[in-house]
Amino acid sequence: MKKIVILFILVTSLIACKAQQTYPLNIDFEEIPQGSYLKDLNDELTPYIGEYKANFEGNEIRLFISKETMKFLISC
């Protein structure tokens, strides 16, 4: 009996679990459900990688943009 209850709970939890949908960056934000995951699926950010320089009021500003494909976070 105990095995049947555990099996029932396991099957019920697997059926009720929803997977998070992944959408591309260029989608309209009003079309996707709240809490969805946006990802650079079509390599839209690749053209922006590089170094940009600007002069503002006599000061030189440098902006370095790089693409980080994967980042592992270690929580303490």
All heavy atoms as a GROMACS GRO file, in nm:
protein
  617
    1MET      N    1   0.082  -0.119   0.000
    1MET     CA    2   0.000   0.000   0.000
    1MET      C    3   0.087   0.126   0.000
    1MET      O    4   0.055   0.224  -0.067
    1MET     CB    5  -0.092  -0.005   0.124
    1MET     CG    6  -0.184   0.111   0.134
    1MET     SD    7  -0.303   0.102   0.001
    1MET     CE    8  -0.395   0.246   0.031
    2LYS      N    9   0.195   0.121   0.077
    2LYS     CA   10   0.284   0.237   0.086
    2LYS      C   11   0.349   0.265  -0.049
    2LYS      O   12   0.364   0.381  -0.089
    2LYS     CB   13   0.390   0.210   0.193
    2LYS     CG   14   0.481   0.326   0.220
    2LYS     CD   15   0.576   0.292   0.332
    2LYS     CE   16   0.668   0.408   0.362
    2LYS     NZ   17   0.764   0.375   0.468
    3LYS      N   18   0.385   0.160  -0.122
    3LYS     CA   19   0.446   0.177  -0.255
    3LYS      C   20   0.348   0.238  -0.354
    3LYS      O   21   0.386   0.318  -0.438
    3LYS     CB   22   0.497   0.043  -0.308
    3LYS     CG   23   0.616  -0.011  -0.233
    3LYS     CD   24   0.663  -0.141  -0.294
    3LYS     CE   25   0.781  -0.196  -0.217
    3LYS     NZ   26   0.829  -0.322  -0.273
    4ILE      N   27   0.222   0.201  -0.343
    4ILE     CA   28   0.120   0.255  -0.433
    4ILE      C   29   0.101   0.405  -0.408
    4ILE      O   30   0.090   0.484  -0.501
    4ILE     CB   31  -0.013   0.178  -0.417
    4ILE    CG1   32   0.005   0.034  -0.463
    4ILE    CG2   33  -0.125   0.246  -0.494
    4ILE    CD1   34  -0.113  -0.054  -0.437
    5VAL      N   35   0.100   0.445  -0.282
    5VAL     CA   36   0.084   0.586  -0.248
    5VAL      C   37   0.203   0.667  -0.298
    5VAL      O   38   0.188   0.774  -0.357
    5VAL     CB   39   0.064   0.603  -0.096
    5VAL    CG1   40   0.068   0.750  -0.057
    5VAL    CG2   41  -0.065   0.538  -0.051
    6ILE      N   42   0.324   0.616  -0.278
    6ILE     CA   43   0.444   0.685  -0.325
    6ILE      C   44   0.445   0.694  -0.477
    6ILE      O   45   0.477   0.799  -0.534
    6ILE     CB   46   0.571   0.615  -0.272
    6ILE    CG1   47   0.581   0.632  -0.121
    6ILE    CG2   48   0.696   0.670  -0.339
    6ILE    CD1   49   0.692   0.553  -0.056
    7LEU      N   50   0.407   0.588  -0.544
    7LEU     CA   51   0.400   0.588  -0.690
    7LEU      C   52   0.295   0.687  -0.740
    7LEU      O   53   0.319   0.761  -0.835
    7LEU     CB   54   0.369   0.447  -0.742
    7LEU     CG   55   0.364   0.431  -0.893
    7LEU    CD1   56   0.501   0.460  -0.953
    7LEU    CD2   57   0.317   0.293  -0.930
    8PHE      N   58   0.182   0.694  -0.674
    8PHE     CA   59   0.077   0.789  -0.711
    8PHE      C   60   0.125   0.933  -0.694
    8PHE      O   61   0.102   1.017  -0.781
    8PHE     CB   62  -0.049   0.763  -0.627
    8PHE     CG   63  -0.159   0.862  -0.653
    8PHE    CD1   64  -0.233   0.855  -0.770
    8PHE    CD2   65  -0.186   0.964  -0.563
    8PHE    CE1   66  -0.333   0.947  -0.796
    8PHE    CE2   67  -0.286   1.055  -0.586
    8PHE     CZ   68  -0.360   1.047  -0.704
    9ILE      N   69   0.191   0.963  -0.585
    9ILE     CA   70   0.243   1.097  -0.562
    9ILE      C   71   0.349   1.133  -0.665
    9ILE      O   72   0.352   1.244  -0.718
    9ILE     CB   73   0.299   1.110  -0.419
    9ILE    CG1   74   0.186   1.101  -0.318
    9ILE    CG2   75   0.378   1.239  -0.401
    9ILE    CD1   76   0.230   1.091  -0.174
   10LEU      N   77   0.435   1.040  -0.699
   10LEU     CA   78   0.539   1.063  -0.799
   10LEU      C   79   0.479   1.091  -0.936
   10LEU      O   80   0.517   1.187  -1.003
   10LEU     CB   81   0.634   0.944  -0.805
   10LEU     CG   82   0.748   0.953  -0.906
   10LEU    CD1   83   0.844   1.065  -0.867
   10LEU    CD2   84   0.821   0.823  -0.916
   11VAL      N   85   0.384   1.011  -0.978
   11VAL     CA   86   0.321   1.030  -1.109
   11VAL      C   87   0.244   1.162  -1.113
   11VAL      O   88   0.250   1.236  -1.211
   11VAL     CB   89   0.229   0.910  -1.142
   11VAL    CG1   90   0.143   0.938  -1.264
   11VAL    CG2   91   0.312   0.784  -1.163
   12THR      N   92   0.174   1.195  -1.006
   12THR     CA   93   0.099   1.319  -1.001
   12THR      C   94   0.191   1.440  -1.008
   12THR      O   95   0.162   1.538  -1.077
   12THR     CB   96   0.016   1.326  -0.871
   12THR    OG1   97  -0.063   1.208  -0.861
   12THR    CG2   98  -0.074   1.448  -0.871
   13SER      N   99   0.304   1.435  -0.940
   13SER     CA  100   0.396   1.549  -0.943
   13SER      C  101   0.461   1.564  -1.080
   13SER      O  102   0.489   1.675  -1.124
   13SER     CB  103   0.502   1.534  -0.835
   13SER     OG  104   0.585   1.423  -0.862
   14LEU      N  105   0.486   1.455  -1.150
   14LEU     CA  106   0.545   1.463  -1.283
   14LEU      C  107   0.446   1.519  -1.385
   14LEU      O  108   0.484   1.592  -1.476
   14LEU     CB  109   0.596   1.327  -1.329
   14LEU     CG  110   0.719   1.274  -1.257
   14LEU    CD1  111   0.750   1.133  -1.304
   14LEU    CD2  112   0.837   1.365  -1.276
   15ILE      N  113   0.321   1.486  -1.372
   15ILE     CA  114   0.220   1.535  -1.464
   15ILE      C  115   0.193   1.683  -1.441
   15ILE      O  116   0.175   1.760  -1.535
   15ILE     CB  117   0.089   1.453  -1.449
   15ILE    CG1  118   0.112   1.311  -1.499
   15ILE    CG2  119  -0.025   1.518  -1.525
   15ILE    CD1  120  -0.002   1.217  -1.473
   16ALA      N  121   0.194   1.728  -1.317
   16ALA     CA  122   0.163   1.866  -1.284
   16ALA      C  123   0.280   1.961  -1.311
   16ALA      O  124   0.261   2.082  -1.311
   16ALA     CB  125   0.122   1.876  -1.138
   17CYS      N  126   0.397   1.910  -1.335
   17CYS     CA  127   0.516   1.994  -1.354
   17CYS      C  128   0.515   2.054  -1.494
   17CYS      O  129   0.499   1.985  -1.594
   17CYS     CB  130   0.642   1.910  -1.335
   17CYS     SG  131   0.791   2.005  -1.343
   18LYS      N  132   0.532   2.187  -1.502
   18LYS     CA  133   0.536   2.255  -1.630
   18LYS      C  134   0.679   2.294  -1.662
   18LYS      O  135   0.752   2.341  -1.575
   18LYS     CB  136   0.452   2.383  -1.627
   18LYS     CG  137   0.305   2.360  -1.614
   18LYS     CD  138   0.234   2.494  -1.615
   18LYS     CE  139   0.086   2.480  -1.596
   18LYS     NZ  140   0.020   2.610  -1.594
   19ALA      N  141   0.718   2.277  -1.786
   19ALA     CA  142   0.851   2.319  -1.829
   19ALA      C  143   0.847   2.465  -1.872
   19ALA      O  144   0.747   2.514  -1.923
   19ALA     CB  145   0.898   2.232  -1.945
   20GLN      N  146   0.957   2.535  -1.850
   20GLN     CA  147   0.965   2.676  -1.887
   20GLN      C  148   0.994   2.686  -2.037
   20GLN      O  149   1.084   2.622  -2.088
   20GLN     CB  150   1.075   2.744  -1.807
   20GLN     CG  151   1.079   2.892  -1.823
   20GLN     CD  152   1.187   2.953  -1.736
   20GLN    OE1  153   1.287   2.889  -1.708
   20GLN    NE2  154   1.167   3.075  -1.694
   21GLN      N  155   0.917   2.767  -2.107
   21GLN     CA  156   0.934   2.785  -2.250
   21GLN      C  157   1.048   2.883  -2.278
   21GLN      O  158   1.065   2.981  -2.207
   21GLN     CB  159   0.807   2.837  -2.313
   21GLN     CG  160   0.692   2.738  -2.306
   21GLN     CD  161   0.715   2.619  -2.394
   21GLN    OE1  162   0.792   2.531  -2.363
   21GLN    NE2  163   0.649   2.616  -2.506
   22THR      N  164   1.125   2.859  -2.384
   22THR     CA  165   1.232   2.947  -2.427
   22THR      C  166   1.189   3.018  -2.554
   22THR      O  167   1.144   2.956  -2.649
   22THR     CB  168   1.360   2.866  -2.454
   22THR    OG1  169   1.393   2.793  -2.336
   22THR    CG2  170   1.475   2.956  -2.490
   23TYR      N  171   1.206   3.152  -2.556
   23TYR     CA  172   1.166   3.234  -2.670
   23TYR      C  173   1.286   3.313  -2.719
   23TYR      O  174   1.375   3.347  -2.642
   23TYR     CB  175   1.055   3.330  -2.629
   23TYR     CG  176   0.926   3.260  -2.593
   23TYR    CD1  177   0.894   3.233  -2.461
   23TYR    CD2  178   0.837   3.221  -2.691
   23TYR    CE1  179   0.777   3.168  -2.427
   23TYR    CE2  180   0.718   3.157  -2.658
   23TYR     CZ  181   0.690   3.131  -2.526
   23TYR     OH  182   0.574   3.066  -2.494
   24PRO      N  183   1.289   3.349  -2.849
   24PRO     CA  184   1.399   3.433  -2.900
   24PRO      C  185   1.386   3.577  -2.851
   24PRO      O  186   1.282   3.619  -2.803
   24PRO     CB  187   1.382   3.425  -3.053
   24PRO     CG  188   1.239   3.390  -3.074
   24PRO     CD  189   1.197   3.308  -2.955
   25LEU      N  190   1.495   3.652  -2.865
   25LEU     CA  191   1.498   3.790  -2.814
   25LEU      C  192   1.408   3.886  -2.893
   25LEU      O  193   1.360   3.983  -2.838
   25LEU     CB  194   1.641   3.844  -2.818
   25LEU     CG  195   1.739   3.780  -2.720
   25LEU    CD1  196   1.877   3.835  -2.743
   25LEU    CD2  197   1.694   3.803  -2.578
   26ASN      N  198   1.387   3.859  -3.020
   26ASN     CA  199   1.313   3.955  -3.103
   26ASN      C  200   1.162   3.933  -3.101
   26ASN      O  201   1.093   3.980  -3.189
   26ASN     CB  202   1.365   3.950  -3.247
   26ASN     CG  203   1.339   3.816  -3.312
   26ASN    OD1  204   1.301   3.720  -3.247
   26ASN    ND2  205   1.364   3.808  -3.442
   27ILE      N  206   1.110   3.868  -3.002
   27ILE     CA  207   0.966   3.844  -2.994
   27ILE      C  208   0.899   3.959  -2.918
   27ILE      O  209   0.962   4.025  -2.836
   27ILE     CB  210   0.938   3.708  -2.924
   27ILE    CG1  211   0.795   3.664  -2.947
   27ILE    CG2  212   0.969   3.715  -2.778
   27ILE    CD1  213   0.769   3.520  -2.914
   28ASP      N  214   0.773   3.984  -2.947
   28ASP     CA  215   0.697   4.088  -2.878
   28ASP      C  216   0.671   4.043  -2.734
   28ASP      O  217   0.622   3.932  -2.710
   28ASP     CB  218   0.564   4.112  -2.951
   28ASP     CG  219   0.485   4.227  -2.892
   28ASP    OD1  220   0.545   4.307  -2.817
   28ASP    OD2  221   0.366   4.237  -2.921
   29PHE      N  222   0.705   4.128  -2.638
   29PHE     CA  223   0.694   4.091  -2.497
   29PHE      C  224   0.550   4.069  -2.453
   29PHE      O  225   0.526   4.002  -2.354
   29PHE     CB  226   0.760   4.196  -2.409
   29PHE     CG  227   0.909   4.202  -2.423
   29PHE    CD1  228   0.972   4.320  -2.454
   29PHE    CD2  229   0.986   4.089  -2.406
   29PHE    CE1  230   1.109   4.326  -2.467
   29PHE    CE2  231   1.123   4.093  -2.419
   29PHE     CZ  232   1.185   4.212  -2.450
   30GLU      N  233   0.455   4.124  -2.524
   30GLU     CA  234   0.315   4.105  -2.487
   30GLU      C  235   0.262   3.970  -2.532
   30GLU      O  236   0.156   3.926  -2.486
   30GLU     CB  237   0.230   4.218  -2.546
   30GLU     CG  238   0.265   4.353  -2.487
   30GLU     CD  239   0.186   4.466  -2.550
   30GLU    OE1  240   0.106   4.440  -2.642
   30GLU    OE2  241   0.204   4.581  -2.507
   31GLU      N  242   0.334   3.900  -2.620
   31GLU     CA  243   0.288   3.770  -2.671
   31GLU      C  244   0.333   3.653  -2.585
   31GLU      O  245   0.278   3.545  -2.596
   31GLU     CB  246   0.341   3.748  -2.813
   31GLU     CG  247   0.284   3.843  -2.915
   31GLU     CD  248   0.341   3.817  -3.054
   31GLU    OE1  249   0.410   3.716  -3.073
   31GLU    OE2  250   0.315   3.898  -3.142
   32ILE      N  251   0.433   3.673  -2.500
   32ILE     CA  252   0.486   3.560  -2.423
   32ILE      C  253   0.425   3.561  -2.283
   32ILE      O  254   0.392   3.666  -2.228
   32ILE     CB  255   0.640   3.565  -2.415
   32ILE    CG1  256   0.688   3.693  -2.349
   32ILE    CG2  257   0.701   3.549  -2.552
   32ILE    CD1  258   0.836   3.695  -2.324
   33PRO      N  259   0.411   3.444  -2.223
   33PRO     CA  260   0.358   3.437  -2.087
   33PRO      C  261   0.458   3.493  -1.985
   33PRO      O  262   0.578   3.493  -2.008
   33PRO     CB  263   0.334   3.288  -2.063
   33PRO     CG  264   0.377   3.218  -2.183
   33PRO     CD  265   0.427   3.314  -2.283
   34GLN      N  266   0.408   3.537  -1.873
   34GLN     CA  267   0.493   3.592  -1.769
   34GLN      C  268   0.583   3.483  -1.713
   34GLN      O  269   0.541   3.370  -1.692
   34GLN     CB  270   0.408   3.651  -1.658
   34GLN     CG  271   0.487   3.725  -1.554
   34GLN     CD  272   0.398   3.793  -1.452
   34GLN    OE1  273   0.277   3.774  -1.452
   34GLN    NE2  274   0.458   3.870  -1.365
   35GLY      N  275   0.709   3.516  -1.690
   35GLY     CA  276   0.805   3.421  -1.635
   35GLY      C  277   0.873   3.338  -1.741
   35GLY      O  278   0.941   3.242  -1.707
   36SER      N  279   0.856   3.370  -1.868
   36SER     CA  280   0.921   3.294  -1.975
   36SER      C  281   1.068   3.330  -1.983
   36SER      O  282   1.112   3.434  -1.937
   36SER     CB  283   0.854   3.323  -2.109
   36SER     OG  284   0.722   3.280  -2.107
   37TYR      N  285   1.146   3.243  -2.046
   37TYR     CA  286   1.290   3.259  -2.058
   37TYR      C  287   1.323   3.309  -2.198
   37TYR      O  288   1.284   3.247  -2.297
   37TYR     CB  289   1.358   3.124  -2.032
   37TYR     CG  290   1.507   3.127  -2.041
   37TYR    CD1  291   1.583   3.193  -1.946
   37TYR    CD2  292   1.573   3.064  -2.144
   37TYR    CE1  293   1.721   3.195  -1.954
   37TYR    CE2  294   1.710   3.065  -2.153
   37TYR     CZ  295   1.784   3.131  -2.057
   37TYR     OH  296   1.920   3.132  -2.064
   38LEU      N  297   1.392   3.423  -2.206
   38LEU     CA  298   1.435   3.478  -2.334
   38LEU      C  299   1.581   3.442  -2.357
   38LEU      O  300   1.663   3.457  -2.267
   38LEU     CB  301   1.417   3.630  -2.337
   38LEU     CG  302   1.275   3.680  -2.324
   38LEU    CD1  303   1.273   3.830  -2.313
   38LEU    CD2  304   1.193   3.635  -2.442
   39LYS      N  305   1.612   3.395  -2.478
   39LYS     CA  306   1.747   3.350  -2.509
   39LYS      C  307   1.785   3.395  -2.649
   39LYS      O  308   1.699   3.406  -2.736
   39LYS     CB  309   1.752   3.196  -2.500
   39LYS     CG  310   1.889   3.138  -2.515
   39LYS     CD  311   1.885   2.988  -2.492
   39LYS     CE  312   2.022   2.929  -2.507
   39LYS     NZ  313   2.021   2.785  -2.485
   40ASP      N  314   1.913   3.419  -2.671
   40ASP     CA  315   1.964   3.460  -2.803
   40ASP      C  316   1.972   3.336  -2.892
   40ASP      O  317   2.079   3.280  -2.914
   40ASP     CB  318   2.100   3.527  -2.788
   40ASP     CG  319   2.152   3.585  -2.918
   40ASP    OD1  320   2.072   3.601  -3.011
   40ASP    OD2  321   2.270   3.614  -2.926
   41LEU      N  322   1.859   3.292  -2.944
   41LEU     CA  323   1.853   3.170  -3.025
   41LEU      C  324   1.905   3.191  -3.166
   41LEU      O  325   1.958   3.099  -3.228
   41LEU     CB  326   1.709   3.119  -3.031
   41LEU     CG  327   1.646   3.076  -2.899
   41LEU    CD1  328   1.500   3.042  -2.920
   41LEU    CD2  329   1.721   2.959  -2.842
   42ASN      N  330   1.890   3.311  -3.220
   42ASN     CA  331   1.924   3.337  -3.359
   42ASN      C  332   2.054   3.416  -3.374
   42ASN      O  333   2.077   3.478  -3.478
   42ASN     CB  334   1.810   3.414  -3.427
   42ASN     CG  335   1.680   3.338  -3.420
   42ASN    OD1  336   1.679   3.215  -3.425
   42ASN    ND2  337   1.570   3.408  -3.406
   43ASP      N  338   2.140   3.419  -3.273
   43ASP     CA  339   2.267   3.494  -3.273
   43ASP      C  340   2.246   3.639  -3.312
   43ASP      O  341   2.317   3.694  -3.395
   43ASP     CB  342   2.369   3.427  -3.364
   43ASP     CG  343   2.427   3.303  -3.302
   43ASP    OD1  344   2.431   3.295  -3.179
   43ASP    OD2  345   2.472   3.214  -3.377
   44GLU      N  346   2.149   3.704  -3.250
   44GLU     CA  347   2.120   3.844  -3.280
   44GLU      C  348   2.218   3.939  -3.213
   44GLU      O  349   2.234   4.053  -3.256
   44GLU     CB  350   1.978   3.877  -3.234
   44GLU     CG  351   1.873   3.797  -3.308
   44GLU     CD  352   1.739   3.803  -3.241
   44GLU    OE1  353   1.724   3.879  -3.144
   44GLU    OE2  354   1.648   3.732  -3.285
   45LEU      N  355   2.283   3.896  -3.106
   45LEU     CA  356   2.374   3.984  -3.033
   45LEU      C  357   2.518   3.979  -3.084
   45LEU      O  358   2.599   4.063  -3.047
   45LEU     CB  359   2.371   3.949  -2.884
   45LEU     CG  360   2.237   3.967  -2.815
   45LEU    CD1  361   2.247   3.924  -2.670
   45LEU    CD2  362   2.190   4.110  -2.825
   46THR      N  363   2.551   3.883  -3.169
   46THR     CA  364   2.688   3.867  -3.218
   46THR      C  365   2.740   3.991  -3.290
   46THR      O  366   2.857   4.026  -3.271
   46THR     CB  367   2.696   3.743  -3.309
   46THR    OG1  368   2.650   3.629  -3.234
   46THR    CG2  369   2.837   3.717  -3.354
   47PRO      N  370   2.664   4.063  -3.372
   47PRO     CA  371   2.719   4.182  -3.439
   47PRO      C  372   2.762   4.294  -3.344
   47PRO      O  373   2.839   4.382  -3.382
   47PRO     CB  374   2.605   4.231  -3.529
   47PRO     CG  375   2.517   4.114  -3.547
   47PRO     CD  376   2.530   4.032  -3.423
   48TYR      N  377   2.716   4.293  -3.220
   48TYR     CA  378   2.749   4.399  -3.125
   48TYR      C  379   2.876   4.372  -3.045
   48TYR      O  380   2.919   4.456  -2.968
   48TYR     CB  381   2.632   4.423  -3.030
   48TYR     CG  382   2.506   4.462  -3.103
   48TYR    CD1  383   2.404   4.372  -3.123
   48TYR    CD2  384   2.494   4.590  -3.154
   48TYR    CE1  385   2.288   4.409  -3.191
   48TYR    CE2  386   2.379   4.628  -3.222
   48TYR     CZ  387   2.277   4.536  -3.240
   48TYR     OH  388   2.165   4.572  -3.308
   49ILE      N  389   2.937   4.255  -3.063
   49ILE     CA  390   3.059   4.222  -2.990
   49ILE      C  391   3.174   4.306  -3.045
   49ILE      O  392   3.192   4.319  -3.165
   49ILE     CB  393   3.091   4.072  -3.005
   49ILE    CG1  394   2.982   3.989  -2.938
   49ILE    CG2  395   3.227   4.039  -2.946
   49ILE    CD1  396   2.996   3.841  -2.960
   50GLY      N  397   3.252   4.363  -2.954
   50GLY     CA  398   3.368   4.441  -2.997
   50GLY      C  399   3.398   4.554  -2.902
   50GLY      O  400   3.352   4.558  -2.788
   51GLU      N  401   3.478   4.649  -2.949
   51GLU     CA  402   3.520   4.764  -2.870
   51GLU      C  403   3.464   4.891  -2.933
   51GLU      O  404   3.476   4.912  -3.053
   51GLU     CB  405   3.672   4.772  -2.864
   51GLU     CG  406   3.725   4.889  -2.786
   51GLU     CD  407   3.876   4.894  -2.785
   51GLU    OE1  408   3.940   4.799  -2.832
   51GLU    OE2  409   3.929   4.995  -2.738
   52TYR      N  410   3.403   4.974  -2.853
   52TYR     CA  411   3.345   5.099  -2.900
   52TYR      C  412   3.412   5.214  -2.825
   52TYR      O  413   3.435   5.206  -2.704
   52TYR     CB  414   3.194   5.102  -2.874
   52TYR     CG  415   3.119   4.996  -2.951
   52TYR    CD1  416   3.099   4.868  -2.898
   52TYR    CD2  417   3.070   5.023  -3.077
   52TYR    CE1  418   3.031   4.771  -2.970
   52TYR    CE2  419   3.001   4.926  -3.148
   52TYR     CZ  420   2.982   4.801  -3.095
   52TYR     OH  421   2.915   4.704  -3.164
   53LYS      N  422   3.447   5.320  -2.899
   53LYS     CA  423   3.512   5.437  -2.840
   53LYS      C  424   3.427   5.560  -2.870
   53LYS      O  425   3.370   5.574  -2.977
   53LYS     CB  426   3.651   5.457  -2.898
   53LYS     CG  427   3.748   5.348  -2.867
   53LYS     CD  428   3.883   5.376  -2.930
   53LYS     CE  429   3.977   5.260  -2.910
   53LYS     NZ  430   4.106   5.281  -2.975
   54ALA      N  431   3.424   5.652  -2.772
   54ALA     CA  432   3.352   5.778  -2.788
   54ALA      C  433   3.423   5.887  -2.710
   54ALA      O  434   3.491   5.859  -2.611
   54ALA     CB  435   3.209   5.764  -2.739
   55ASN      N  436   3.410   6.010  -2.756
   55ASN     CA  437   3.462   6.126  -2.684
   55ASN      C  438   3.345   6.211  -2.639
   55ASN      O  439   3.260   6.249  -2.718
   55ASN     CB  440   3.555   6.208  -2.774
   55ASN     CG  441   3.686   6.136  -2.798
   55ASN    OD1  442   3.743   6.079  -2.706
   55ASN    ND2  443   3.733   6.138  -2.921
   56PHE      N  444   3.342   6.240  -2.510
   56PHE     CA  445   3.235   6.321  -2.452
   56PHE      C  446   3.297   6.423  -2.359
   56PHE      O  447   3.358   6.389  -2.258
   56PHE     CB  448   3.135   6.232  -2.378
   56PHE     CG  449   3.021   6.307  -2.318
   56PHE    CD1  450   2.923   6.361  -2.398
   56PHE    CD2  451   3.012   6.325  -2.181
   56PHE    CE1  452   2.818   6.431  -2.344
   56PHE    CE2  453   2.908   6.394  -2.125
   56PHE     CZ  454   2.809   6.448  -2.206
   57GLU      N  455   3.281   6.550  -2.393
   57GLU     CA  456   3.332   6.661  -2.315
   57GLU      C  457   3.481   6.644  -2.284
   57GLU      O  458   3.527   6.665  -2.172
   57GLU     CB  459   3.254   6.679  -2.186
   57GLU     CG  460   3.110   6.718  -2.207
   57GLU     CD  461   3.034   6.736  -2.078
   57GLU    OE1  462   3.093   6.717  -1.969
   57GLU    OE2  463   2.913   6.769  -2.086
   58GLY      N  464   3.557   6.602  -2.383
   58GLY     CA  465   3.701   6.588  -2.368
   58GLY      C  466   3.745   6.459  -2.302
   58GLY      O  467   3.864   6.437  -2.282
   59ASN      N  468   3.655   6.374  -2.265
   59ASN     CA  469   3.688   6.246  -2.202
   59ASN      C  470   3.666   6.133  -2.302
   59ASN      O  471   3.566   6.130  -2.373
   59ASN     CB  472   3.602   6.220  -2.079
   59ASN     CG  473   3.627   6.321  -1.970
   59ASN    OD1  474   3.740   6.363  -1.949
   59ASN    ND2  475   3.521   6.361  -1.902
   60GLU      N  476   3.760   6.040  -2.306
   60GLU     CA  477   3.744   5.924  -2.394
   60GLU      C  478   3.674   5.813  -2.317
   60GLU      O  479   3.713   5.779  -2.205
   60GLU     CB  480   3.880   5.873  -2.444
   60GLU     CG  481   3.865   5.758  -2.541
   60GLU     CD  482   3.998   5.708  -2.591
   60GLU    OE1  483   4.066   5.638  -2.514
   60GLU    OE2  484   4.032   5.740  -2.706
   61ILE      N  485   3.572   5.759  -2.377
   61ILE     CA  486   3.495   5.650  -2.316
   61ILE      C  487   3.514   5.526  -2.402
   61ILE      O  488   3.498   5.530  -2.524
   61ILE     CB  489   3.345   5.686  -2.309
   61ILE    CG1  490   3.327   5.812  -2.226
   61ILE    CG2  491   3.264   5.572  -2.251
   61ILE    CD1  492   3.189   5.871  -2.234
   62ARG      N  493   3.550   5.417  -2.338
   62ARG     CA  494   3.567   5.288  -2.408
   62ARG      C  495   3.467   5.188  -2.352
   62ARG      O  496   3.450   5.176  -2.231
   62ARG     CB  497   3.707   5.233  -2.389
   62ARG     CG  498   3.811   5.304  -2.465
   62ARG     CD  499   3.942   5.233  -2.447
   62ARG     NE  500   4.040   5.287  -2.539
   62ARG     CZ  501   4.161   5.240  -2.552
   62ARG    NH1  502   4.200   5.139  -2.478
   62ARG    NH2  503   4.244   5.292  -2.639
   63LEU      N  504   3.403   5.118  -2.442
   63LEU     CA  505   3.305   5.017  -2.405
   63LEU      C  506   3.346   4.885  -2.469
   63LEU      O  507   3.359   4.876  -2.591
   63LEU     CB  508   3.165   5.059  -2.452
   63LEU     CG  509   3.051   4.961  -2.428
   63LEU    CD1  510   3.028   4.943  -2.278
   63LEU    CD2  511   2.925   5.011  -2.494
   64PHE      N  512   3.368   4.784  -2.387
   64PHE     CA  513   3.403   4.651  -2.436
   64PHE      C  514   3.281   4.561  -2.418
   64PHE      O  515   3.232   4.543  -2.307
   64PHE     CB  516   3.520   4.592  -2.358
   64PHE     CG  517   3.647   4.672  -2.369
   64PHE    CD1  518   3.682   4.765  -2.273
   64PHE    CD2  519   3.730   4.655  -2.478
   64PHE    CE1  520   3.798   4.839  -2.283
   64PHE    CE2  521   3.847   4.728  -2.490
   64PHE     CZ  522   3.880   4.820  -2.393
   65ILE      N  523   3.235   4.503  -2.527
   65ILE     CA  524   3.120   4.413  -2.522
   65ILE      C  525   3.167   4.275  -2.567
   65ILE      O  526   3.224   4.259  -2.674
   65ILE     CB  527   3.005   4.462  -2.612
   65ILE    CG1  528   2.956   4.597  -2.564
   65ILE    CG2  529   2.892   4.360  -2.613
   65ILE    CD1  530   2.846   4.656  -2.648
   66SER      N  531   3.141   4.176  -2.483
   66SER     CA  532   3.175   4.038  -2.517
   66SER      C  533   3.051   3.952  -2.491
   66SER      O  534   2.962   3.989  -2.415
   66SER     CB  535   3.293   3.988  -2.435
   66SER     OG  536   3.262   3.989  -2.298
   67LYS      N  537   3.049   3.837  -2.554
   67LYS     CA  538   2.937   3.746  -2.537
   67LYS      C  539   2.981   3.628  -2.452
   67LYS      O  540   3.077   3.560  -2.484
   67LYS     CB  541   2.887   3.697  -2.673
   67LYS     CG  542   2.764   3.612  -2.666
   67LYS     CD  543   2.714   3.576  -2.804
   67LYS     CE  544   2.594   3.488  -2.799
   67LYS     NZ  545   2.547   3.451  -2.931
   68GLU      N  546   2.910   3.608  -2.343
   68GLU     CA  547   2.941   3.497  -2.254
   68GLU      C  548   2.838   3.388  -2.282
   68GLU      O  549   2.719   3.405  -2.254
   68GLU     CB  550   2.932   3.544  -2.109
   68GLU     CG  551   2.989   3.449  -2.012
   68GLU     CD  552   2.998   3.511  -1.874
   68GLU    OE1  553   3.059   3.618  -1.860
   68GLU    OE2  554   2.942   3.449  -1.784
   69THR      N  555   2.882   3.277  -2.339
   69THR     CA  556   2.787   3.175  -2.381
   69THR      C  557   2.735   3.093  -2.265
   69THR      O  558   2.620   3.050  -2.265
   69THR     CB  559   2.851   3.079  -2.483
   69THR    OG1  560   2.969   3.023  -2.426
   69THR    CG2  561   2.886   3.154  -2.610
   70MET      N  562   2.817   3.070  -2.163
   70MET     CA  563   2.773   2.990  -2.051
   70MET      C  564   2.842   3.038  -1.925
   70MET      O  565   2.960   3.070  -1.927
   70MET     CB  566   2.807   2.843  -2.076
   70MET     CG  567   2.713   2.746  -2.014
   70MET     SD  568   2.760   2.578  -2.048
   70MET     CE  569   2.680   2.552  -2.203
   71LYS      N  570   2.769   3.047  -1.817
   71LYS     CA  571   2.828   3.090  -1.691
   71LYS      C  572   2.777   3.002  -1.580
   71LYS      O  573   2.657   2.983  -1.564
   71LYS     CB  574   2.792   3.236  -1.662
   71LYS     CG  575   2.855   3.289  -1.538
   71LYS     CD  576   2.825   3.436  -1.520
   71LYS     CE  577   2.896   3.490  -1.398
   71LYS     NZ  578   2.873   3.632  -1.382
   72PHE      N  579   2.868   2.944  -1.505
   72PHE     CA  580   2.832   2.860  -1.393
   72PHE      C  581   2.835   2.944  -1.266
   72PHE      O  582   2.933   3.012  -1.237
   72PHE     CB  583   2.928   2.743  -1.380
   72PHE     CG  584   2.923   2.648  -1.495
   72PHE    CD1  585   3.024   2.648  -1.590
   72PHE    CD2  586   2.818   2.562  -1.510
   72PHE    CE1  587   3.020   2.562  -1.696
   72PHE    CE2  588   2.812   2.476  -1.618
   72PHE     CZ  589   2.914   2.475  -1.711
   73LEU      N  590   2.728   2.940  -1.192
   73LEU     CA  591   2.720   3.013  -1.066
   73LEU      C  592   2.735   2.916  -0.950
   73LEU      O  593   2.670   2.811  -0.946
   73LEU     CB  594   2.587   3.087  -1.053
   73LEU     CG  595   2.561   3.196  -1.156
   73LEU    CD1  596   2.421   3.252  -1.138
   73LEU    CD2  597   2.662   3.306  -1.142
   74ILE      N  598   2.823   2.951  -0.860
   74ILE     CA  599   2.842   2.868  -0.741
   74ILE      C  600   2.790   2.947  -0.622
   74ILE      O  601   2.838   3.055  -0.592
   74ILE     CB  602   2.991   2.834  -0.721
   74ILE    CG1  603   3.043   2.758  -0.844
   74ILE    CG2  604   3.010   2.753  -0.594
   74ILE    CD1  605   3.190   2.734  -0.842
   75SER      N  606   2.690   2.893  -0.557
   75SER     CA  607   2.634   2.964  -0.442
   75SER      C  608   2.700   2.911  -0.315
   75SER      O  609   2.731   2.793  -0.302
   75SER     CB  610   2.483   2.943  -0.436
   75SER     OG  611   2.454   2.806  -0.425
   76CYS      N  612   2.718   3.002  -0.223
   76CYS     CA  613   2.782   2.966  -0.095
   76CYS      C  614   2.680   2.940   0.011
   76CYS      O  615   2.576   2.987   0.015
   76CYS     CB  616   2.876   3.076  -0.050
   76CYS     SG  617   3.010   3.103  -0.166
   0.00000   0.00000   0.00000
